[in-house]
Amino acid sequence: MIWILLLLLILVVFGFGFAMQILWWVAAVLLVVWIAGFAMRGRGGGRRR
């Protein structure tokens, strides 16, 4: 019985770590897109009203 609980705990921790790795990659991509948006808007010639 304890082995099943231990394996479930390992699976949950591994799954959480894998999800966090994916979230770090998503955050990095969003940061690059955000910085690229600032660069494109800067070349546009000012704010539009």
Secondary structure, DSSP 8 states (H G I E B T S, - for coil): -HHHHHHHHHHHHHHHHHHHHHHHHHHHHHHHHHHHHHHHHHHTTS---
